[in-house]
Amino acid sequence: MASRVRGWWAGVFLLPVAAITACGGAVTGDGATLGSEGSSSSRFSSASSASHGGDEGPILSGFSDAGTASAAIGPCSAASQLVYVLSSDGEIYSFDPPTKVFTDIATIQCPSGNAVPNSMAVDRQGNAWVNYVYNDAQGENVAGAVFKVAIATGSCEVTNIVLPAGWLHIGMGFSSASATDSTDTLYVAGDDLTGTCSDAVGSSLGLGSIDTIAGTLSPIGPFSGGLLRQGAELTGTGDGRLFGFFDLSVAEVAQIDKVSGATSPPISMTGVPCPWDFAFSFWGGDFYLYTSRENSNSSVTHYTSADGGIDPNYVPDTGFSIVGAGVSTCAPTAQPR
């Protein structure tokens, strides 16, 4: 999630020292699709489809699936295959995309003081990794931290993760190493926080990764083309891919090279204007964009990768504001049959 301005939360920053220092009908877009393999209109090629298990979604030719190992992987439970979202009030909900149902799970209980939740990623063991940030009266980042939250209970653990300058306010998402290697890596995107909804070049440092064991953040590289230095939310897949939701004047989605940070030609999300709060998840071969305007509830946009359909009214009003979304790499990469 990225908020445009957060100055009203100014005050005494109470994060613990360890956390600070370690701290309707569908419409179609421009004809391009992210998941229609073999389609002449697709901006992605069908290269390497065999290694990804066939029609499991978009494949970007020439991008490596290599990742950096950072977490041991266990078997997938039913709960690990769900989408989870985080509200601005600190509530975790599960989200079932086919039925459009949100179910309240738990309230997170992090010792965050006056900091606010900004983004969330979910691992295969049922944990949410939540980025908290604190801004001063001018909306500038002054501190950030990542907490580990048990989704089932909301209990929170201070981590040893250090967020360096330029990475305090981040988008987050796990991606597996490849279709045959389920080792997870937590990827992050720096947010430009320009305070405006424009297509001007921002200040994001691009893509990085976090070693959740060592607690270190390693920059990977800038996004490319028109997405250079733009902020993004991330979502990954169990077959080794990573995608970004970029909050431009009209939202855009692109695949991201996990080795370099380079981005594919983006797909414009027609009907999705630049949001105040935003989050992003992949599930069953499709994408779900969660957006809200200032002081309003979130809506959900469904991007159908098979045909490029964009439904900005998939869920017109969730009843609360969503500031983060996460889905583990156990989630299905194709629509369940």
N, C-alpha and C positions, 0 to 999 in steps of 0.2 A: 504494500500500500504506500501511496505517497499523498501527503496533504499539502495543499498549496501554501498555507500560512498557518503557523501554530503559535503565534506570539502570546495568545491569551493563557497559555499554560506556564507563563513565566513565574518564577518563584524559587524557593529553595529546592535544590536538586537532591533528592534523598536516596538515590541508588547507593547501595553499599559500595565501599571502596573497591572491593574485589570485582564488582560488576562494572565499575567505571574503567578501571585500568585493564581488566581482562574482559573486562566487560563481555399478440395478434399474429398475423400471417408473416411468414418469413420473407425477407427481401434479400436479394443477392447483391454482392459487391461489384468489383470490376471484372468479374469473369474468371479471375484466377482462383485457384484452390490450393490449400495446403495438403490435402490428403487424397486427391484423385490421381492415383498412380497411373501413368500411361496416358493421361488426358493431355491433349494438345494445349489446353488452356492452363495447365498446372505450371506453377513456377518452380516446382520441384520435379526432379527426374525420378524414374523408377529404378535407378541404379541401386544395386545391392539389396533388392527386395527379398531375395532368398535368405540373406543373413538376418533379416528382421522378421522373418516368419510370414512373408506375403503381404496381405492388405492391412497391415497394422497401423497405417497412417502415413504421414508425409515423410519422405526420405529426401535428403538434400545431397545431391551428388558432390563428391569430393570432400565432404566434411568427415572428419574422423570421429569415431565413437569412444576414443580413448579417454579415460578419466583418471583422477588421482584417488587412490584408495584412502578412505578415511573412516570406515565403519564396518564392523562385522555384520554379516547378513544372516538372518534367520528365516524360517518358513513363514509363509503369508497366512494370516488369519483373515476371517471374514471382515473384521473391523478395519484391517489394514488396507482393504480394497475400496474404502469409502472416501469421498471428498469431505474435508472439514473446512469450516470457515470460522473466523474470529470476528466478533463484533467490537465496536468501539467501546462497549461497556465491559469487555473482557470475558464475554461468554463464548464458549466453543460449541458449535453446532455441527452435526453431520448433515451432509446434503446428498440426497439421492437424485441424480440427474434425470432418470427416466420418469419418476413420479413427481419431481419438483418439490419434494418434501424436505424441510429443514427440521431437525430434531435437536432440542437443547440437550447438551451432554454434561457440561461442567463449567464452573467459573474459575478462571485462572487466578492463582494466588501468589503472584510474584512480588518480591520486595522491591518494587519499582519506584516508590516515592511519587514524585510529580511527573515522572516520565510516562509516555503513552505508548501503547502497542502500535507498531508500524507495519510489520510483515510477518508471515508465518510459513514455515515449511514443515512437512510431516515425513517422518522416517518409517521404516517397515516394522519397527518394534512398538508402534503406538505412541510415539512421542512427538510433540510439536516443538519446533525450535522457533522462538518468537523474538523478533528484534524490537527493542524499546528505544525510543529516542527522546531527548529533551532539547527544546529550542528556547532561545532567549526571546525577549520582547520584540526583536527585529526579525524573528523567524529563522535565525541562524542556528545550525546544529552546534551544541556545545558538549554533548556526551551521548553515548550509545552503548548498548549491551545486548547480548543474546542470552536468553534463558531457555532451559530445557524443561518442558511441561509434559506431565503425564496426562494424556487426553482424557482418559477415563475418569480421573479424579480432579484434575486441575492443579494438582500439587506441582510446585515449581522448584527448580534447582538452579542455583547460580553456577554458571560455567566459567571455564578459564579462557574463553574466547576473547581475543584482543581485537578490537575494531580500530584500525588506524585512521588518521585524518583522511577525509574523502570517502570513507566507508562507514560512517556512523549511521546513516539512514539508507537502508538497502532493500532491494527485492531479493527473494530467496526461493530456491527450489532444489529438490534432490533429483539426481538422474543416475541411473545405473551405468556401469562401465560399458556394457554392450548387451546385445540380446542373449548372449551366452554367459555373461559374467555379471552377476547381480550385485557386485560390490557398489555401494552407494557413495556418491560425493555430494556435498552440499555446495551448490553454486550460488553466487550472489551477484547482484548488479548494483553499482553505485547509482544514486538518484541525483539528477541535476538540481532539483529544488529551485528552479528559476522563479517560481511564484506566478507564472503566466502560462496560458495555454497557447503556445505558438509552435511553429516549426523551426524556429531559430536554433542554432547550435547551442546546446546547453553545456553543462560542466561535469557530466558523469564520467567516471574513470573507466566505464565499461564493465567487463566481466571479471570476476574473481572466483576463488574457491576457498572454502574453510575446511581445514582439518579439524574435525570435531573432537579428536583425541588430544592432539597437541595444542589446540586452541589458536592456531595461526591462520591468518588470512593471506592468501597469495594472489596478487593481481595476475590476470591472464592476458588481457588485451582489450583494446577499444572495439566497440561496435563499428560497423562499416557503413559506407554510403550515406544516405540521408539519416541514418540512425546514429551516426557518430555523435558521441557525448550526450545522448538522450537517456533519460531515466527509464527503467523498465521493471515490471514484475515478471517472475520466472515460474515456469512449470516444467517438470521433466517426466520421463517415461521409463518403463522397465525394460525397454529395448535400446536404451542408450542415447535418446535424443533430448534436446533442451530447446525450449521456446521462450520468447519474450513478448510481453504485452507492453507496447510503448505508448506513453500518454502524450501524444501530439494533439494538434487541434482537432484532428479526426484520429481516433485510436488506430494503431497498426499492430499486426502480429507478424513475427518472423522467426525462423529457426536460427539457432545460434551455434556456431562452431565452438565446441568445448575446449579445443586446443588453442585457438587464436582469438576468440571473441567475435570473429567476423560474422555478419548477418546475411541471410538470404534476402532477395528482393521482398520487401514487406507486402502484406495484404492489408488494404484499408478496410476497417470495420465500419462500413456504411451504417449510419444511424447511431453510432456511438461517439458522441462528442467528448472532448477532453474532460475527464472526471476530476472531482475533488479528492475522493478516496477511491482506490481501485485495487482489485485482486484478480487472480488468474489461476485456472486449473485445467488440466487435460484429463479426460476420462472417456474410455470406450471409443477412442479414435477421434473424438470431437473436443472442442475448446469451449470453456465457459468463462465469460468476462463479467466481473462483479464491479459495478460502478455506482457512484452516488454524487450528487451535487452537494454543496455546502449545506449542512444542517438538514439533510434529507435521508430517507431510507434508501437502501441499495436496490438496484434492479439487476437481473441476470440476462446477459446476451448469450445465445447459443450459436456458435459457429460450427456448421456441419462440414467437416473437412472433405467428405466424399463428393459433395456437389458445390461447395462454396456458398451454401445458403447462410444468410445472417439473419437471425431473429432477435432484434433488440428488446422484444417484449416477451421473452421466454418465461421470465418471472418478473412482472412489472414492478412489484413491490414486495420485498422480502419481509418487511415489518421491522427492520433494524438496519443499522449501517455496518457494512462489512469492511474491515480494514486489512484482513489477511485471509488467504485461502491456501490450503495445502492438500496434496494428494501423494501418497507414497508410491514407490515404484512397483508395488504389488498390484496397483489398479490395472484394470483391463486396458489393453492397447487397441482393442477392436470392440465393436458393439457386441455384448453378450447375445448368444443365439438361444 
